[in-house]
Amino acid sequence: MRGATHARWAACAMAVALATSGCGGGGDTGSAGDAALSAAWTDPQNPLEPANTNEVQGGKVLNMIFRGLKQYDPKTGEAEDVLAERIESTDSQNYTITLKDGWTFSDGEKVTAKSFVDAWNYGASLKNNQKNAYFFGYIDGYDQVHPEKGAQTADTMSGLKVVNDRTFTVRLSQKFSSFPDTLGYNAFVPLPRAFFDDHAAWLAKPVGNGPYSVESYTKGSEMRLVKWDAYPGEDAARNSGVTLKVYTDNNTAYTDLMAGNLDLVDDVPAQQLKNVKADLGDRYLNTPAGIIQTLAFPFYDKEWNKAGSDKVRKGLSRAIDREQITETIFQRTRTPATDWTSPVLGAEGGYKDGLCGQWCDYDPAAAKKLIEEGGGLPGGQVKITYNADTGSHKLWVDAVCNSINNALDNDRACVGNPIGTFADFRAKSTTQKLSGPFRAGWQMDYPLPQNFLQPLYYTDASSNDGKWSNEEFDKLVDEANAETDVAKAVQTFQKAEQVVRDHMAAIPLWYQNGSAGWSSRLSNVSLNPFSVPVYDQIKVG
């Protein structure tokens, strides 16, 4: 998106998986007359519980099988009412939500206010260990169902009340003017009784209320989704289904696309970027997206959290030649980052070109001096951890290390540390089992700097995998969230971002475009502003 000027747009944070994992071989995509399509995918990190999915691959499925109070326009990203008939408040703290009538789950159960309240309470509960529990943190009573320490003292949040089948109220613990527009995030979708009554059976075959339903899932192979003919929404699927095929190498997926064994790839591997236009012609998309790639650090490791370590991180940042890497490795489908958000926000929406200042400028001599002043590299070497199930990561990690090694006149100062699959990589990065910098990415959920900052850097936030913590940053984020004036909120978020900069909480690398290539069987293919294919609008045949 470009030039966003509204804070009242909305949310769904999930850590970016650049890798399209999978198995080799595509399998039968059907004849030209079939109305289903096949697309490259990777197994999600966790079961498809809406409040437990914070990465792109699982999010793709949730976006197809669920609809919530709001949804993000596939062209603009703006939050629009779906199940919500009205969301009303006079003070930005107490909200009354009225549902539209006529919505059901695909198993026939009616969607009611209780469907939302029960789902939110489940997602927030400490005992359910949901990764996105943090997103319910603004609701009054969250600290009782999900305390920072000790056992929970309540099963439900006091700020949620069912009024009748179509109405419920939400009381927040503080003013949050943009709260209504966060409600398009998957953690806030409703859940049917089947989710609670037979949880294991639901996880094996999730039941939702979106344009598709799950027909089958074989881990490591594929998930088959079919069009739900009784879907009451305006965005009914324009194809009969989507088969998501699991790949462990996105180059294999691209090869299968070219061989006619696959219909859609939504992450064109870096190795193919030189040839993709010749290979696919007008069946290739390369569009700006709200995605930033960074190097994160394990602040739970004392070596990266001691006095002087900020100079080491700043030195590493200055040792990376972003211009050369984005040009030679990514063929200008990436843009060197100069802040921690994204240009798609626009200047009025919170992006500030050059906010990183000198710390993102390539300067080998300055880099070497900073690292020496900071006490040198921990253990004498940095190992950048990444998932190896896509060739793109190895290419850029090797390039980053070469740049650092050249700057420090030491060909072993930096090395790559591959981990086999995205799921294995996330298992380590999210449980604080890494000892050095690791690749990280963020895909925006709405065009507001809060979404690029709070989930990643706020103390104990849901996607703060490195466990960075700073009281000044937290205070500024709280102030910005309570601000009802959009311009003032943006200014306060930028002050918080400056704290991230001053401590180099993560090294910004580059902003990423969304890319996709597809077979001649498909038409009407597009990517939303979050770089995810709009599956339900794709036509086949």
C-alpha positions in Angstrom: 0.0 0.0 0.0 1.0 3.6 -0.6 0.4 6.8 1.3 -1.7 5.4 4.1 -3.0 8.2 6.3 -5.3 6.4 8.7 -4.5 4.8 12.0 -7.9 3.1 11.9 -6.8 0.2 9.8 -6.2 -3.2 11.1 -4.2 -6.1 12.4 -2.9 -9.6 12.2 0.7 -10.1 13.2 2.6 -13.1 12.0 6.2 -13.7 11.6 7.2 -13.9 7.8 8.2 -17.2 6.3 10.1 -16.4 3.2 10.6 -20.1 2.7 8.1 -22.1 0.7 8.9 -25.5 2.1 7.9 -28.7 0.4 8.4 -32.1 -1.0 9.7 -32.7 -4.5 7.3 -33.3 -7.3 4.0 -31.7 -8.0 1.5 -34.4 -8.7 -1.6 -34.2 -10.9 -3.1 -30.7 -11.1 -6.0 -32.0 -13.2 -7.1 -31.3 -16.7 -7.7 -27.8 -18.2 -11.4 -28.1 -17.4 -11.0 -28.6 -13.7 -11.9 -25.6 -11.5 -9.4 -26.3 -8.7 -5.8 -25.0 -8.5 -2.6 -26.2 -6.9 -0.2 -23.9 -5.0 3.1 -24.2 -3.3 3.0 -24.2 0.5 4.9 -25.4 3.6 3.6 -27.1 6.7 2.7 -24.5 9.3 4.6 -24.4 12.5 1.6 -25.2 14.7 -1.8 -26.7 14.4 -4.3 -24.3 12.8 -5.7 -22.8 16.0 -6.4 -19.2 15.1 -4.9 -17.8 18.2 -1.8 -20.0 17.8 -0.8 -19.2 14.3 1.6 -16.3 13.8 3.4 -17.2 10.6 2.4 -16.8 7.0 1.9 -20.4 5.8 -0.7 -21.2 8.5 -2.2 -17.8 8.1 -2.9 -18.5 4.4 -5.2 -21.4 5.4 -6.9 -19.4 8.2 -7.6 -16.6 5.7 -9.4 -19.1 3.5 -11.4 -21.0 6.1 -12.4 -18.1 8.4 -14.0 -14.7 8.3 -14.0 -12.4 11.3 -15.6 -9.1 12.3 -13.5 -7.3 9.8 -11.3 -8.2 6.8 -8.6 -6.3 5.0 -9.3 -5.2 1.5 -7.1 -7.2 -0.9 -6.2 -4.1 -2.9 -5.9 -1.4 -0.2 -5.5 -3.3 3.1 -8.2 -1.2 4.6 -10.2 -2.8 7.3 -13.8 -3.4 6.2 -16.8 -4.9 8.1 -17.6 -8.5 7.4 -19.5 -10.2 10.3 -19.6 -6.8 12.1 -22.8 -4.8 11.5 -21.6 -2.1 13.9 -18.7 -1.5 16.2 -19.5 1.5 18.5 -17.7 3.4 21.2 -17.9 6.9 22.6 -14.6 6.8 24.5 -12.2 4.5 22.6 -12.3 2.1 25.6 -15.8 0.6 25.8 -17.1 -1.0 22.6 -20.4 -2.5 21.6 -20.2 -5.0 18.8 -23.3 -6.0 16.8 -23.1 -9.0 14.4 -24.8 -9.4 11.0 -27.5 -12.0 10.9 -27.3 -15.1 8.6 -23.7 -16.3 9.2 -23.0 -19.9 10.1 -20.0 -22.2 10.3 -19.6 -24.8 7.5 -21.0 -27.5 9.8 -24.3 -25.6 10.0 -23.8 -24.0 13.5 -24.9 -20.4 13.8 -22.2 -17.8 14.4 -23.2 -15.9 17.5 -21.7 -13.4 19.9 -20.8 -16.3 22.1 -18.8 -17.8 19.2 -16.5 -14.8 19.5 -16.4 -14.4 23.3 -15.6 -18.1 23.8 -12.9 -18.0 21.1 -11.2 -14.9 22.6 -11.3 -16.3 26.1 -9.7 -19.5 24.8 -7.0 -17.6 23.0 -6.1 -15.4 26.0 -6.0 -18.2 28.5 -2.5 -19.0 29.9 -3.3 -22.7 30.1 -4.0 -22.9 26.4 -0.5 -21.6 25.6 -1.6 -19.7 22.4 1.2 -17.8 20.7 -1.2 -14.9 19.8 -2.6 -14.6 23.3 -0.8 -11.2 23.5 -3.3 -9.7 21.1 -6.1 -9.9 23.7 -3.9 -8.0 26.1 -5.9 -4.8 25.8 -9.1 -6.4 27.1 -9.9 -5.9 30.7 -9.2 -9.0 32.8 -6.4 -10.3 30.5 -3.9 -10.1 33.4 -6.1 -12.6 35.4 -6.4 -15.2 32.6 -2.8 -14.7 31.4 -0.7 -13.3 34.3 3.0 -12.6 33.7 3.9 -14.8 36.7 2.0 -17.6 38.5 -1.2 -19.4 37.6 -4.2 -17.7 36.1 -6.9 -16.7 38.6 -9.8 -16.5 36.1 -11.1 -18.5 33.2 -12.6 -15.6 31.3 -11.8 -11.9 30.8 -14.0 -9.6 32.7 -14.0 -7.1 29.8 -16.0 -9.5 27.6 -19.8 -9.8 28.0 -22.4 -11.5 25.8 -25.5 -9.3 25.6 -27.5 -11.5 23.2 -27.0 -13.7 20.2 -25.9 -10.8 18.0 -24.3 -8.4 20.5 -21.4 -8.4 22.9 -19.4 -5.7 24.7 -15.7 -5.2 25.1 -14.1 -3.1 27.8 -10.4 -2.4 27.3 -7.9 -1.7 30.1 -6.9 1.5 28.4 -7.9 3.7 25.4 -7.1 2.2 22.1 -8.6 4.1 19.2 -7.5 1.6 16.5 -8.9 -1.4 18.4 -11.8 -2.0 15.9 -9.5 -2.3 13.0 -7.3 -4.9 14.7 -10.3 -7.2 14.6 -9.5 -8.6 11.1 -6.6 -10.5 12.6 -7.1 -14.3 12.6 -6.8 -14.5 16.4 -10.1 -12.7 16.7 -12.2 -15.0 14.5 -15.2 -16.9 15.9 -14.9 -20.6 16.8 -17.7 -23.3 16.6 -18.6 -25.6 19.5 -16.8 -28.4 17.7 -13.5 -26.7 18.5 -14.2 -27.1 22.2 -16.2 -30.3 22.3 -13.7 -32.5 20.3 -10.6 -30.4 20.0 -8.4 -33.2 18.6 -10.9 -33.9 15.8 -11.2 -30.2 15.0 -7.4 -29.9 14.7 -7.4 -32.8 12.4 -10.0 -31.2 10.2 -10.7 -27.6 11.1 -14.2 -26.2 10.7 -14.6 -22.5 10.0 -16.9 -20.0 8.4 -14.9 -18.8 5.3 -15.2 -19.4 1.6 -13.3 -22.7 1.8 -13.5 -25.8 4.0 -10.8 -28.3 4.7 -11.3 -31.6 2.9 -8.0 -33.3 4.0 -4.5 -32.7 5.3 -1.5 -35.0 5.1 1.5 -33.4 6.9 4.5 -33.2 4.7 2.4 -33.7 1.5 -0.6 -31.5 1.0 -3.8 -29.9 2.2 -6.9 -29.9 0.1 -9.4 -27.1 0.5 -12.8 -27.1 -1.3 -15.2 -24.3 -2.0 -18.0 -24.0 0.6 -21.1 -23.6 -1.6 -23.2 -22.2 1.3 -20.8 -19.4 2.2 -22.9 -16.2 2.7 -20.2 -13.6 2.1 -19.7 -11.4 -0.9 -16.2 -12.9 -1.6 -17.3 -16.4 -2.4 -14.6 -18.5 -4.1 -14.4 -18.3 -7.9 -12.8 -21.7 -8.2 -13.8 -25.1 -6.8 -10.8 -25.5 -4.4 -7.1 -25.1 -3.7 -4.6 -27.9 -3.1 -1.7 -26.6 -1.1 1.3 -28.8 -1.9 4.2 -29.0 0.6 7.7 -28.2 -0.7 11.0 -28.3 1.1 12.7 -26.3 -1.7 11.1 -23.4 -3.5 13.3 -24.0 -6.5 11.6 -27.4 -6.8 8.3 -25.7 -6.7 9.3 -23.3 -9.4 10.6 -26.2 -11.5 7.2 -27.9 -11.1 5.4 -24.8 -12.1 7.5 -24.6 -15.3 6.8 -28.3 -15.9 3.1 -27.9 -15.6 2.8 -29.9 -12.3 1.9 -26.8 -10.2 -0.3 -23.8 -10.8 0.9 -21.1 -8.4 4.2 -20.1 -6.7 4.0 -17.1 -4.4 7.7 -16.8 -3.6 9.9 -16.8 -6.7 13.3 -18.0 -5.6 16.2 -15.6 -5.9 18.0 -18.0 -8.3 15.2 -17.6 -10.8 14.7 -13.8 -10.7 17.0 -13.3 -13.7 14.9 -15.6 -15.8 11.4 -15.3 -14.5 10.1 -12.7 -16.9 11.4 -14.7 -19.9 9.9 -17.9 -18.4 6.5 -16.6 -17.5 5.9 -13.2 -19.2 2.7 -11.7 -18.0 2.1 -14.6 -15.6 4.5 -13.0 -13.1 3.9 -10.4 -10.5 6.4 -8.3 -8.6 4.6 -5.8 -6.4 5.5 -3.7 -3.3 4.5 -5.3 0.0 4.6 -4.4 3.6 7.4 -6.7 4.5 10.8 -6.0 6.2 13.7 -8.4 6.7 15.9 -8.0 9.7 18.6 -9.7 11.7 17.4 -10.3 15.2 19.5 -11.0 18.2 19.2 -13.3 21.2 19.1 -10.8 24.1 18.5 -13.7 26.5 22.2 -14.5 25.8 24.3 -12.2 28.1 26.9 -11.8 25.3 24.4 -9.8 23.3 23.0 -7.9 26.2 26.1 -6.6 27.9 27.6 -3.1 28.0 29.0 -2.2 24.6 27.0 -4.8 22.7 25.0 -2.1 21.0 28.2 -0.9 19.3 28.8 -4.4 18.1 25.3 -4.6 16.6 25.7 -1.1 15.0 29.1 -2.1 13.6 27.6 -5.2 12.0 24.9 -3.1 10.5 27.4 -0.7 9.0 29.4 -3.7 7.6 26.5 -4.9 5.4 26.4 -3.6 1.8 22.7 -3.5 1.3 22.8 -1.8 -2.0 25.0 -4.5 -3.6 23.1 -7.4 -2.1 19.7 -6.2 -3.1 20.9 -5.6 -6.6 23.0 -8.7 -7.3 21.1 -11.3 -5.2 17.5 -10.0 -5.4 17.6 -8.2 -8.8 16.0 -5.1 -7.2 13.0 -7.0 -5.8 14.3 -5.8 -2.4 15.0 -2.2 -1.3 17.7 -1.4 1.3 16.0 -0.6 4.6 16.5 2.8 6.3 14.0 2.3 9.1 12.1 -0.6 10.9 8.7 -0.2 9.2 7.9 -0.1 5.5 7.6 2.5 2.7 4.1 1.3 2.0 3.0 3.2 5.1 3.8 6.5 3.4 5.2 9.5 5.3 1.9 10.4 6.8 1.3 6.8 7.8 4.5 6.4 9.8 7.3 5.5 7.5 10.4 7.8 7.9 13.0 7.4 5.3 16.5 7.6 6.8 15.4 7.2 10.4 18.2 4.6 10.8 20.7 7.3 10.0 24.4 6.4 9.7 23.8 3.0 11.3 22.4 1.7 8.1 25.1 3.3 5.9 27.7 0.9 4.6 31.1 2.0 6.0 33.7 -0.8 6.5 36.1 1.3 8.5 33.4 2.7 10.8 32.0 -0.9 11.2 35.4 -2.3 12.3 36.0 0.5 14.7 32.5 0.2 16.3 32.9 -3.6 16.8 36.4 -3.1 18.4 35.0 -0.4 20.7 32.2 -2.7 21.7 34.6 -5.5 22.8 34.6 -7.5 19.6 32.4 -10.2 18.3 31.1 -12.6 21.0 33.3 -15.7 20.8 35.2 -14.0 17.9 32.6 -15.0 15.4 28.9 -14.5 14.5 26.8 -17.3 13.1 23.7 -16.2 11.3 21.0 -18.8 11.7 18.4 -19.3 9.0 16.1 -22.1 7.6 17.7 -23.9 4.8 14.6 -25.1 3.0 14.9 -22.2 0.5 18.0 -21.4 -1.5 17.2 -17.7 -1.2 18.2 -17.5 2.4 21.6 -19.2 1.9 22.4 -16.8 -0.9 21.7 -13.6 1.0 23.2 -14.9 4.3 26.4 -15.8 2.5 26.4 -12.4 0.9 25.9 -10.6 4.3 28.7 -12.7 5.8 31.0 -11.9 2.9 30.3 -8.2 3.4 31.0 -8.4 7.1 34.1 -10.5 6.6 35.5 -8.1 4.0 34.8 -5.1 6.3 36.6 -6.8 9.3 39.4 -8.3 7.2 38.6 -11.7 8.6 37.1 -14.4 6.4 35.7 -16.3 9.4 34.2 -13.4 11.3 30.7 -14.4 10.0 29.4 -17.7 8.8 25.9 -19.0 8.0 24.2 -21.5 10.4 21.5 -23.4 8.4 18.7 -25.3 10.1 16.9 -27.8 7.9 13.2 -26.6 7.8 11.3 -23.5 8.6 9.3 -25.4 11.3 12.6 -26.5 13.0 14.0 -23.0 12.7 10.9 -21.4 14.3 10.9 -24.0 17.0 14.4 -22.8 18.1 13.9 -19.1 17.5 10.6 -19.0 19.4 12.0 -20.9 22.4 15.1 -18.9 22.8 17.6 -21.6 21.8 19.8 -19.6 19.5 23.2 -18.1 20.5 23.7 -15.6 17.7 21.9 -13.4 15.2 19.1 -15.0 13.2 17.0 -14.1 10.2 13.7 -12.4 11.0 11.0 -10.9 8.9 7.7 -9.1 9.4 4.7 -8.9 7.2 2.5 -6.0 8.0 -1.1 -6.7 9.1 -2.2 -3.1 8.7 -0.5 0.1 7.6 0.4 1.6 11.0 3.9 1.6 12.6 2.5 0.0 15.8 2.2 -3.3 13.9 5.9 -3.2 12.9 7.1 -2.2 16.4 5.0 -3.5 19.3 4.7 -7.2 18.4 8.5 -7.4 17.8 10.1 -5.2 20.4 7.6 -4.6 23.2 8.6 -6.5 26.4 7.4 -10.1 26.2 5.4 -9.4 23.0 4.1 -12.3 21.0 6.8 -12.2 18.3 9.6 -10.7 20.3 11.7 -13.8 19.8 15.0 -12.2 20.9 13.4 -11.0 24.2 14.6 -7.4 23.8 13.2 -5.2 26.6 13.3 -1.4 27.1 11.1 0.6 29.5 11.3 3.8 27.5 10.2 2.0 24.3 7.2 0.3 26.1 6.1 3.6 27.6 6.2 5.4 24.2 4.2 2.6 22.5 1.6 2.8 25.3 1.3 6.5 24.8 0.9 6.2 21.0 -1.8 3.5 21.3 -3.8 5.8 23.6 -3.5 8.7 21.3 -6.7 9.5 19.2 -5.0 12.0 16.9 -3.4 10.1 14.1 -0.5 12.5 13.4 0.4 12.6 17.1 0.3 8.8 17.4 2.6 8.5 14.4 5.1 10.9 15.9 5.1 9.0 19.2 5.6 5.7 17.4 8.6 7.2 15.6 10.1 8.3 18.9 9.7 4.6 20.0 11.4 3.5 16.8 14.3 5.8 17.6 14.8 3.9 20.8 15.0 0.7 18.7 17.6 2.4 16.5 19.7 3.7 19.4 20.0 0.2 20.9 20.0 -1.5 17.5 17.4 -4.0 18.8 17.5 -5.6 15.3 19.4 -4.8 12.1 17.1 -3.7 9.3 18.2 -5.2 6.0 15.7 -4.6 3.2 12.1 -4.1 2.3 10.6 -6.9 0.3 8.3 -7.0 -2.7 5.7 -9.7 -3.1 6.2 -12.1 -6.1 4.2 -14.8 -7.8 4.2 -16.9 -10.9 1.4 -19.0 -12.2 0.4 -21.5 -14.9 -1.6 -20.7 -18.1 -4.6 -22.4 -16.4 -5.1 -19.5 -14.1 -6.4 -15.9 -14.5 -7.3 -13.1 -12.2 -4.2 -13.8 -10.0 -3.3 -11.0 -7.5 -1.4 -10.5 -4.3 -2.8 -8.6 -1.4 -0.7 -5.8 0.2 0.7 -8.5 2.6 2.0 -10.5 -0.4 -0.5 -13.4 0.0 -2.4 -14.6 -3.0 -6.1 -13.8 -3.1 -7.0 -17.4 -3.6 -10.7 -17.0 -3.6 -10.7 -14.7 -6.6 -8.4 -16.8 -8.8 -10.2 -18.3 -11.9 -9.2 -21.7 -13.4 -9.5 -22.9 -16.9 
